[in-house]
Amino acid sequence: MKFDYDVIIVGGRVAGSATAMLLARLGYRVLIIDRSHPSKYTLSTHAIMRSGVVQLQRWGLLPRILAHNTPPIRQIVLGFGEKEISFDFREAFGVDALYAPQRHILDTELLAAATEAGAEFRVGYRLLDLIFAENGRVTGILVDVNGVKAELRARFVVGADGLRSRVAAAVNAAAYETHPAVSTYTYAYFAGVASGSYDAYFVPGAAAGFIPTNDGLTAAFAARPNNGRLINDEEYYQLVEKSSPNMLAQLKTAERQSPFYRTLGIPGFLRVPGGPGWALVGDAGFTKDPLSAHGISDAFRDAELLANAVDAVLSERQPEAEALAAYHQTRDRFALPVHKATSALAHYAWDAAEASALMRQLGRLTDEECDFLLTLPGTGIPLQPAEAVMVLP
C-alpha cells in the first residue's frame, strides 16, 4: 500500500503539535490536520507545571515562549481555609520558575516548531472517519475539506483531538477510571492584580486563584461543585470572597479585561491509548478535572512517550503491540496518581488539612515525573516498560 505520510495527527494544539514536532525531528513525514488554527481562543488553565517546563527546556522551546514576555512565576500562595501560606518557588531539576503563557502563544509556537521540523499543517480539515484495512488496522483518514471528501493514507494515525476525540470513537477506545464533570469553573483576565504569584485557595465547597500570564494580565478563576448551572458574574465574586477575602480585595482594585469564560466542567477518564495503526495523546487519551492545572504538562509528557513508541514501531526496532503497551503502561504510571488526586480535589469532599495534603501529593508526583523525564535520552530510543502494572478496563 502506498502511504501519503508516515504519521497523520488529528489535532494541532499542544499534544498534537508536540508529537508532530518530535516525530518530524526524527525525519518522519508528518501531517497535522485541524478544523481551525490553534491561534483561535480555547479555554485553558494556562499553567505549566515544573515537569512541563522541563520538557520545554529539553526541546529547546522555552526561549520562544519567553520571547513573548511571558512572566516567570517565582512565588506561590496556597490557602486552605483561614490559613494562607506564601513561599518562593523551589529551584529544582534545572527549573527556577513556572510559566503560564496564553494559549494562542503556546499553541502557535509549538505548531511553528513542528512545521520548522518538517511537519505539514492543513487547517479546515474535518475528520469524518478512519480508514481500516481488512485486518482491522487503521491505514488513514477520511476528511471533509470545504464540503469535498478526501482520503489520506498513513502508516499511523494519532488522535490529538481532545476529550470528544473522533479518533477514539472510531476505534472504540475503552475508557476507565471515569467520572462525570464534578467541578464548575469561571475565569476572566484582569489587569492590575498586585500579587504576581500563582495563587490557589481552597475552602469547603469552593476554590479560586490567580494565574499570571502575558501582557500584564492575570487569569482569575473561581470554582465550585457542579450543580448543573454555570457560575454567573455575581456568584463568581461570592466564590472568590468565600475562598479568599485577600483575593477579592485585589480584584476590587484591578480592571477586568475580558468577558467571563465559563464551563460546567470536564469529565475525567483514561482511555486505552493505542492499537493497530492508531494512538491517542493529550486529552484524547487522558482527561481530568482542571483544578490541578496539570493538563498541559501531562500532554507534553505523553507526546514524547508516544513519539518514542511510534518511532520504535515505524523503525521496526520494537513490535507494535509491545511499544504501544509500554506507552500505555508508562503513561498510566504517572497519569493515574495525578488523576486520582485531582479527582479528590475536584469532588470537594475534603477539609482544609486534606486539601493541603492533596496539593503536597501533587507536588511530589511532579518531582517524580521530572526525575523520569530527565532520564529520557530523546526520541528515537525504544520505550521500555515501566515497573507499574498496566491498568486495563
Secondary structure, DSSP 4 states (H G I P E B T S, - for coil): ---SEEEEEE--SHHHHHHHHHHHHTT--EEEEESS-TTS-------B-HHHHHHHHHTT-HHHHHTTTPPPB-EEEEEETTEEEEEEPPPBTTB--BB---HHHHHHHHHHHHHHTT-EEEESEEEEEEEE-TTS-EEEEEEEETTEEEEEEEEEEEE-S-TT-HHHHHTT--EEEEE---EEEEEEEEE--S--SEEEEEETTEEEEEEE-STTEEEEEEEEE--SS---HHHHHHHHHHH-HHHHHHHHTSEE-SPPEEES---EEEE--EETTEEE-GGGTEE--GGG--HHHHHHHHHHHHHHHHHHHHTTSS-HHHHHHHHHHHHHHHHHHHHHHHHHHHTT---HHHHHHHHHHHHHHHHHHHHHHTT---TTSPPPPPSSPPP--
